[in-house]
Amino acid sequence: MSGHSKWSTIKRRKGAADAARGKVFSKIIKEITIAARLGGGDFNANPRLRLAIQNAKSNNMPQDNITRAIKKGTGELEGVRYEEITYEGYGPCGVALLIESATDNRNRTVSELRHLMTRNSGNLAETGAVAWNFERKGVITILKGKYSEDDIMNVILDAGADDLVEEDEFYQVTTSLENFDSVRKALESSQLNFKIENSSLQYVAKNTVKIQGRDAEQLMRLITAIEDHDDVQNVYTNADIDEKVMAELST
């Protein structure tokens, strides 16, 4: 899981920069709208919507924005109808890329993504080309604060977590889809008052590939270009990014 932990570190750092540009709000609003359209506007009966709202609040999104997004999803307000499409592709050194998008024009999206990939030493692939190397997991990020690894482990093991990884500023808990809610609720209800920074369902690579030096820099340029596209919600890779490149990204 070390490769995935490194990738989560990079996404976390980039997420902070995206937040400054308002991109995080845009992605969350799309997710809330889609979740409400597919499962209804009652978050108590719609787990996907509940998770999207939790992440919106974690990112300090105003309640009015959340309410409008829900109403657009349920049809109470006029709004764009988004279609969810997952694209697959390859980056430098043949690393796998899984791209989740939400678009109102699939022809535009695939054309623009293909152009971005070609310009940055990547290419789109057919459905199934890389998806086999990823599995859907629950990922929960907890700010370290005063907590030790044992503090968290004592809570999450009984709740059914799969893994716990420690990074410089946070702990990352990984769970199966079935145990995601129970692990999150165990952390939220703990007397230690853990600070959950983010929780989401992600694609986690089963096997990773070490990428170093210029190849790593080239890969990050490609991923950044893809993530900056307005229709892209998430990008996942099986790359184990070079520590030196990670350090440069954090400066």
N, C-alpha and C positions, 0 to 999 in steps of 0.2 A: 504493500500500500504506500510505500515511500514516494513513488513517482506521482501518485495521485495527490498526496499531501503537498508536494512541491507545486503541482499545478494549481491546487486550491490557494496556495500562498500567492501565486502570481495573479490569479483571478481576483483575490481579495484586494491586492494593491491596485490593480487596474480598476476595480469597482469603485474605489475611493475617488479616482480621477474621473471616472464616468459620472459619478454622482455630482461632481462640480459642474459638469456640462449638462446635467438634466437627463442623461440617457437612462439612468436607473429608473427614474419615474416613468419614462415612456415604456420601458419593458414591463414594469410591474402593472401599469394600467392595461396594457394589452393582455397580460395574463389574467387579471381580474375579470376583464370583459369576456374573454374566452371561457373562463371557468364558470361565470354566471350564465352564459348562454347554454353551455353544455349541461350544467347541473343545477341551475336555478339560483335565485338570489339569497336564499337562506343559508348562511354559512354554517349553521348548526347541522344541516342536512347535506352539506356539500364540502367534503374534506379538501378538495382542491382549492375551492374559494377561500376556505378558512386559512389554509397555508399561505395563499397569496396575500390575504389581508394582514396576516401576522408579519410577513416580510415587508409589506407596505409600511406598517407602523414601526418596524425596526429601522426603516430608512427615513422615518419622520415625515411620511407623506400625510398631508392634511386630510382630515376625515371627509371633507367635501369632495376631494378628488376621488377618494375610494367610493363614496356613495354614487357619484356620477358614473364611474366606470361600471359599477354593478348594474345600474339602471340602463346603461347602454347595452350591456350584455343581455339583460332580460327583455329589452325592447321597450322599456318605459320611456327612454329617451332615444332620439335618433343617433345612430352611430355607424361606424364602419364595421363590416362583417369580415373578420379575419379567418383565414384558413391556415391550419397548422401543417407544415411540411418539414420533414427531416431529410437533409441532404448528406451525402457521404462523399469523402474525397481523400486526397493524399497531399501531404506537404513535402518539404525538403527531406531527402533520405527515405522517402516512402512512408513517413509517419502517418498514422490514421487520423482523420478528422471527421467528427460527427457534428452537424450543424443543425440546430433547431431554429425554425423560423415561424413567424406569424405574419401573413401577408394578405393583402386584398387584391393582389395581381401576381399569380404564380409565374406567368411568363416573364414579367419584368424582373422578378426576384432571381429566377434561375439564370437569366441572361446576365444580370449584373454580378452575381456570385461567380459565374464562370469567368467573366472578365477579370474580376479581382484575383481569382485563383491563378489565372494564366500570367498576370502581371507580377505575381509574387511567388513564382516557382512552385505552384501547386496545380492540381486539376481535380475536377469533379469526377466521381465514379458512379457506377451503377448501384442500384439499391441492393444491399446485402454484401457489398464489397468489403466493408470494414465493421459493420454493425455486429457481426458475430463475436468481435473481440471486446464488446462492451456489455455491461449488465447494469440494470437499473437499481440504484441504491438510495437510501436516505442518508443525507450528510448534514450534520449539525455542527456548527462552529460556536465555540464557547471562549469568551475572553478569559485569559489566565487569571488575572487579578491575584488574589491571595490563595487560590486553590491549587492543591497538588494533584498529580495524576491519580493517586490512590483515592482522593476525595471523589473524583468523577467515576473511577472504576467501580467503586463500591455501590454507586447508584445505577450505572448502566448495565452491569452484568446481569443482575436479576431481571432487568427489563428486556433483555434479549439483544443487546448491541453486538455487532460483529467485531469491531476494531476501534482502537483509540490511538491517535497519533499526536505527539506533542511537537509544536512549532515554537518559534521565538515568542510570539505574542498570544497564541491561542492553542486550544485543543480542538482536534477534529474527531468527531464520533461518526462512525459509519454503521449503518444498520441495513437489514433486509427491508423490503417494502412492507412486509407483514408487521414488522416490529417498530416501524418508524414512529408511529403515533405514541406507542407505549413508552418508548425511550424518551421522546421529547416531553411527554407528560411527567415522567419520573423526574427529569431534570427540573422542570418548571415547579413541581410541587416539593422539591427537596428543601429541607430547612437551611441548606447552605446558600440558597438564593443565587444560583448560577446565572450569569449574564449570557443568555443565548444571543449571539450577534446575528446569526442567520441559520435557517434550516430550509432544506429544499430536497427535491428528488433530482438526482443527477445520474448521468451515465459514467460509470467507472470502468476504466480499462482493465481487462483481466491480465494482460501482459504489456509491459512497457518497453520502450526503446530509448537508450541513452542518446541524447543529442547535445553536442558540445560546440563551442567556438562559433564560427561564422554560420554554420548550419543552424544553431540555436537562435542566433540573431535573426537570420532569414525567416525561420519559423515564426518567431514572435512578431515580425513585421506582417507576415501573412495573417496570423490570427487576429492581430490588432485591426487590420484592414477589414476582415470579415466581421468582427464584433462591432465595428463602427457603422456597419450597414444598418439602416433603420429597421429592416425587416428581420434581422437576426436577434434571437432571444438568448441563445447559449451556444458556445462552441466547446467541444470536448476533444481531447487528444490522448493518445497513448504514449506521448513523448515524456521522457524523464529529463527535464530541462537542466542544463549545465548551471551549477551553483554560481559561477562567475557572471553569467548573463542575468540570473535572478538578482544578484547584488546590484548590477547596473540599473535594472529596472526600478529598484527601490529608491534610487537616488534622485 
